[in-house]
């Protein structure tokens, strides 16, 4: 989580996820599988930037972008993000 919308944070997170994915695979299954991973995101400026698209393509990740102003694409993720924002940004406890 950050207080800015720069592309470097989500791109670093994607690179970390790809590294973790490769590390957790058995040695025999480690092979280039470009295009087998699809990253779904909203239309936020950090995900639609040229820098992010280039980095994502270099990693072999395909894009899937949700519709504008529609949180129904990922309701569970949006609920989790809301909890993080409430607890970390607004400093209030969320009942679980």
C-alpha positions as CSV (number, residue, x, y, z in Angstrom):
1,X,0.0,0.0,0.0
2,X,1.3,3.5,-0.8
3,X,0.1,7.1,-0.8
4,X,0.8,7.4,-4.5
5,X,-0.2,5.9,-7.8
6,X,3.2,5.4,-9.4
7,X,3.7,2.3,-11.5
8,X,6.9,1.1,-9.7
9,X,5.0,-0.4,-6.8
10,X,2.5,-2.7,-8.7
11,X,5.3,-3.6,-11.1
12,X,7.6,-4.6,-8.3
13,X,4.7,-6.6,-6.8
14,X,4.1,-8.4,-10.1
15,X,7.8,-9.2,-10.4
16,X,7.8,-10.6,-6.9
17,X,4.8,-12.7,-7.6
18,X,6.4,-14.1,-10.7
19,X,9.6,-14.9,-8.8
20,X,7.6,-16.7,-6.1
21,X,5.6,-18.6,-8.6
22,X,8.7,-19.9,-10.3
23,X,10.5,-20.6,-7.0
24,X,7.5,-22.7,-5.8
25,X,7.4,-24.9,-8.9
26,X,9.2,-28.3,-8.9
27,X,12.5,-28.2,-10.8
28,X,11.1,-30.4,-13.5
29,X,8.2,-28.0,-14.2
30,X,10.3,-24.9,-14.5
31,X,10.0,-23.8,-18.1
32,X,9.0,-20.7,-19.9
33,X,5.3,-20.5,-20.0
34,X,4.8,-17.1,-21.5
35,X,1.2,-16.1,-21.8
36,X,-0.1,-18.7,-19.4
37,X,-0.6,-16.1,-16.6
38,X,-3.4,-13.5,-16.9
39,X,-3.3,-10.4,-14.6
40,X,-6.7,-8.9,-14.1
41,X,-6.8,-5.3,-12.9
42,X,-9.0,-2.3,-12.9
43,X,-8.3,0.7,-15.3
44,X,-6.1,2.5,-12.7
45,X,-3.4,4.7,-14.2
46,X,-0.7,2.5,-12.7
47,X,-1.9,-0.6,-14.6
48,X,-2.6,1.1,-17.9
49,X,0.7,3.0,-18.1
50,X,3.2,2.2,-20.8
51,X,5.8,1.3,-18.2
52,X,3.5,-1.3,-16.6
53,X,2.4,-2.7,-20.0
54,X,6.0,-3.1,-21.0
55,X,7.1,-4.7,-17.8
56,X,4.1,-7.1,-17.8
57,X,4.8,-8.1,-21.4
58,X,8.5,-8.6,-20.6
59,X,7.4,-11.1,-17.9
60,X,5.1,-12.9,-20.3
61,X,1.9,-11.9,-18.5
62,X,-1.3,-11.2,-20.4
63,X,-3.6,-8.4,-19.4
64,X,-7.3,-8.5,-18.5
65,X,-8.8,-5.1,-17.6
66,X,-12.2,-4.6,-16.0
67,X,-14.9,-2.2,-17.0
68,X,-14.9,1.4,-15.9
69,X,-16.2,2.2,-12.4
70,X,-17.3,-1.3,-11.8
71,X,-16.2,-2.9,-8.5
72,X,-18.3,-6.0,-9.3
73,X,-15.4,-7.4,-11.3
74,X,-13.6,-8.4,-8.1
75,X,-16.0,-8.0,-5.2
76,X,-14.0,-10.1,-2.8
77,X,-10.8,-8.2,-3.6
78,X,-12.5,-4.8,-3.3
79,X,-13.9,-5.9,0.2
80,X,-10.4,-6.8,1.3
81,X,-9.0,-3.6,0.0
82,X,-11.7,-1.7,1.9
83,X,-10.6,-3.4,5.1
84,X,-6.9,-2.5,4.5
85,X,-7.8,1.1,3.8
86,X,-10.0,1.4,6.9
87,X,-7.4,-0.2,9.2
88,X,-4.2,1.2,7.7
89,X,-5.1,4.5,6.2
90,X,-8.0,5.7,8.3
91,X,-6.7,4.0,11.5
92,X,-9.9,2.4,12.6
93,X,-10.7,-1.2,13.6
94,X,-12.9,-3.2,11.3
95,X,-15.2,-5.8,12.9
96,X,-14.7,-9.2,11.4
